[in-house]
Amino acid sequence: MKKKVIVLGAGLVGKAMAIDLAKKFDVTSVDINQEALKSVASFGITTLALDFSDAQKLSAAIQPFDLVVGAVPGFLGFNMVKTVIEAGKNIVDISFFPEDPFLLDDLAKKHNVTAVTDCGVAPGMGNIILGYHHQRMKIDSYECLVGGLPEVREWPYEYKAVFSPIDVIEEYIRPARYVQNKQIIVKEALSDPELISFDGVGTLESWNSDGLRSLIKTMPDIPNMIEKTLRYPGCIEYLRVLREGGFFSHEEIEVKGMKIKPVDVTAKLLFPKWKLKPGEREFTVMRIRIHGEEKGASKSYEYNLLDRTDTATQTLSMARTTGYTCTAAVNLVIDGKFDRKGISPPEFLGEQEDHYNFIVNYLKERGVIYSVKIS
């Protein structure tokens, strides 16, 4: 009998994961959005309409399943994972919630639950790669540059949201943390812009974002670590203008006697413009550089990813690169190969060579290929 997996969230990435997992497991896709559920159901996948904020209904819904996959917007993520843990169910999650996942570590251990968090592309695969090398060398520096962009640059935004748009805005306002000479540096998001050239793409602009997340806590011995987001050049300027103008603010203001949050208005206006049009293609670009000492000698590793929309299946690259990393981890957990109890960020997955190789090969079989340069 097939094992049963429930995928919470039927958006662009949740849908891709449900389709991928349905090749091997009995999958149910859950969302409050009926249109999203119809799209998933067209692939023969069982669907269920549910409000994730209702903890009691969520707990009841996941009971028949062997494993839960989380793909909800970040603002729902922490409480969703907490509910799943309290229900005693293992979970692999890509909700990228702002709260510290280790706040749930004791709870997960108490309920004998394996909870893998942040298991996407970045954070996610970048952590897995770093976790692998961290076990095999003394690392001096880690740099991850990553972005998901439309192939066609279209004025004025030159950007389309390929995951939860509200989480995209969070990237522009959440303070960015990185590590320099073993000191945690905090700067505003969108700071330290830099133009960088990538093969097959051209020149992109990088800026500080809060992508290190768990690595700051789990890799304290690495003296230099940074993650930066990539966009088309010029994009950062209009984002700064919007932010400085208060358009991303969560503080309520009064307009004609009504209390509103500026970010809600901004989201309402921008999200339709950031939505990919039918047939529109996008790509994911990532470059990871790791330098240190291995077996007594200086060693550097550079990983490069350039993945594009799969036109044959109409699966977006961000859904592929994020979703398939997550579904690879699902296989490891549900098959009992990774069974560490408590909260496990992706770097823990990468520590063991057979887990690392399984994930790399799983992605390669689906056309998501990381090239490696060693020097």
N, C-alpha and C positions, 0 to 999 in steps of 0.2 A: 504493500500500500504506500502511495506517495505521501511524503511528509507535507504538512500544511503550513503555508506562509501567508501572513496578512501584511499588506503594504498600506501604510497610513499616508495618504496623499497621492492624488492621481494627476498631478501637474506634469510638466514636460519630463522631469527626471523620474518621478514616481511611476509614470506610465511606461517608460523605457525599462525600468527595473522589473515591473510586473510582467511585461512581455518576456524578458530574458529569463526570469525565474520560472515562468510557466512551462519552459522546456523540460524542467525536471521535477517541479513541485506542484502541488495543488494550491493555486494562488487566489486570494481574494483581495481586490483593490477597494479602498475605502476613501471617501471624500464627501464633503458637504455640497460640492459643485456637481449638479446633475449633468451638465454638458461634458465635464471632464470624465465622469463615469461612463457616459455613453461612448466616448472615444475609446476607452479601455475595453468596454464590453464588446466592441466590434471585433476584438481579437479573441473572443470566446472566453474571456476571463470573468469570473464571478465578481459582482460589485455590490457594495453596500453603502448607503447614504448615512453619514454620521457626523455629528458636531464634536470635534476633538476636544473642545473645552468642557464637555460634559464627562467628568472623570468616571462617574458611575456607569454610564452607558459604554464608555470606551473600555473599561475594565471587563464588563460582561461580554463585549464583542470579541475580545482577543482570547478568551478562555479556551476555545476549541483548537487553537493553533500552536504549532511547535516553535514558531519564531515570529517575531515582529520586526518589520522594517519601518523606520521613521523617515518620512520625507515631507514634513509639514513646515510652514513658515517659521522662522526663528523665534518669533514672539510666543509661539505655542509650544516650542520644542521642549523646554525644561520640564514643564508640568506634564507634558505627554510622556516623556521618558520616566518621570517619577511614578506616574500611574502604571505604566507597563512593569516597572520594577516591583512595585507593591503587589501587582497581580502575579508575580513569580515567573514572568516570561522573559526569555533571552531576547535581546534587541540589538540590531545594527542600525545606526542612525546617521542621517545626513542633514539634520535640521539646522545645524550650525547656530544654536541658540547662544545669546551673549553671556549667560551665566556660566560659572565655573562648573564643569561636569563632575569634578571630584567632590563637590558638595553632596553628591548622591552615592559616593563610593561605599560608605559604611552601610547605607540602606541596601545597595545591591549585594554586598557580601552577606548581610543579614538574611536576605531572601534567596541566597545561593544563585544569583543571576549573573550571567555574562552580558555586559553592556558595552558594545563598541560604539564610540561616538566620533563625530567629525570624519566619517569614513567616505569622503568624496575624492576630488582630485587635488585641491589645495584649499584648506587642509584635507588631508587624506593620503593620496599616493605620495606626495612629497614627504610626509611623515614616515610612511612605510619605507621609502628609500633611505631616509636618514637613519631610521631605526636599524636597518640592515647594516649600514656602514658603521654605525656607532658601536656595534658589537665587535667590529673587526679592525678598528683603527682608532687612533687618538685624533679627534677632529679639532681643527683650529677655526674653521669657518664654514658656514652654511648660508647659501643665498638661494632664494626661490623667487622667480619672476613668473607671473601667470596672469592670463586674461582670456576672456571669451568675447569675441567681437563679430559683428556682421561682416560678410565679405564685401558688401557694397557700402561705402561711406556715404551717408545721406545727411545733408544739412537739415537742421542745425545741430543735432545731438551726436551723430556719427556713432551711435550706440543703440543696441537693442538688449532688453533684459531676457537672458536665457535661463534665469532661475527667478525665484520669488522677488518681484520688484521692490517690495518693502525692505527686503534684506539687502538689496543693492544700495538703497539710500542709507542704510545703517553703515555701510562701508565708507560713506562719505562724511559721516559725523562721529563715528566711534574713534577715540584716540588710538593711535598706532603705537604698539610696543615692539621694540627690537632690542637685541643684546649686543653691546659693544664693550670689549675688554672686560667681560664678565659683569658689566653693569647694565641694568634694565633702563633703557632710554624710552621716554614717552613723548611723542610729538603728535600734533594734530594730523588727522587724516588728510591726504592730498599734499603732504609736505615733501620736500626734497625731490622735485620732478627731475627726471633724467631721460634723455633721448637715447634709445638703444636699437640697434639694427638686428633683425632676425631673418634668417634664410627663408625664402618662400613667402615672406610677409612684408618686409621692408622696415621702415623706422616706426617704432612705437614709443610711447611715453610711459615711464614707470613712476609710481609714487607710493609713499608709505601707507600701508594698510595693516590692520591688526590680524594678520594671518598666521602668526606663530602659535598663538593660543596655548595649547597644552605643552608645547615644546619648551616654553620658558620654565615650566615646573619640572618636566621629566628629564631634561637635558641640561642641568645646571653646570656641568663641567665643560660645555662648549662655549668658548669665550666670545664668539662672534656669530650671531644668527640674525637674519633679516628676511622678511617676505615683502614683496612689492607687487601691486596690481598694475596691469598693462591696459592702456587705452590708446586710441588714435591721438596723435599730437593735436593739441588745442582743446581737447575735451575737458581737461582739468580746469581751464580758465572759467568756463561757464558754470562748472560745478562749484567753484569757489565763490562766484558771484551769487549763485542761488543760496549757498550756505550762509555767506556773510549777510545777505539780505534777509535772513530769517526764514526762508522758505522751507527749510528742513527742520525747523524748531518743533519740539513737542510741547512747548509751553503755550497754554491757551491764550488767545486774544479775543477781544470782543468786537464783533462786526454786526452792526444794526441790531444790537441787543442780544445777539447770540454768541455763545462761547464756542470757539473752534480752535483746532490745532492746525497751524500753518502746514505742517507736513501732510496732513490728511487732504488738504486742498491741492498741494503740490502733487501728491500721489494720484489723485483723481484726474488731474490734468495731464500728467506725464505718462502714466502707465499705458494709455491707448497709443501714444506716440512711440513708446519703447517696445511695443509688441511686434514680434516678427510677423511679416506678411506671409500668406500661404505660398510655399515654395521658396521662400527666402533662405539663403544659406548663411551659415556662420562657421566659425572655426575656434579652436582652443589652441593657444600657444603657451608653452611652459619651458623654462630653462632652470635647471637646478645645478648649482656648483658646490661641491664638497671638497675641502682641502684639509690635509693633515698628514699624520705619520702612520705608515703601515709597514709592519715588519722591519722597523728601523730605518725606513727610507721615506722621503717626501713623496706624497701621492695626491693626485687630483682626479676627481670624477666629474664629468659634465653630462647631465641627462637632458635630452631635448625631445619635446613632443610638439608636433604640429598635426592636429587632427581636424578633419572637416566633416560637415554634415554628410551622413550616409544617404545619398540621393535614392538608392535602391529601396530603402525601407523608410525614407523620410524621417530618420532619427537624428536629432540634432547632436552636434559634437559634444556640447556641454552635458547633454543627457547621457551620452556614451561614456565620456571620460569620468564623469562623476558617478553615474549609476552603475557601471560595470565594475568599478573598484568596490563599491558597496556590495554588489551581488556576489563578487568573488569572496568577500569576507563572510557573507551569509552562508555560503557553501562550507567554509572552514568551521563556522560555529555550529551549524545544524548537523554536520557530520561528526562533531565531537573532536575535531582536530585542534581547534582553539577553544579552550574551556576555562580560561582564567576568570575567576570570579571577581566581581567589582567593576569599576569603570576602567575601560581599556581604550585609550586613544590609539590611533592607527600605528604610531611608532612601535607599540608593543607587538603588533602583528608582524612587523618587519624583522624583528629580532631573530627569529628562527628561520634558517635558510630554506627549509622546505615550504614554509608558509609564504615567504617572499617569492620563491620561484613559482609557486602555484598561482599567486596573484598576477605576476608578470606574464605568465603563459596564458592565463585566463583572459587577460586584456588583449594579448597578441592574437589569440584565436578569434577575437571580435574586431580585429583591425586597429586596436589602439596600441600603438607601438612607441616605446621609449628607446631612442638611440642613445648609446653610451660612448663617450670619448674618455680615454684614460691617459694620463700623462704623469 
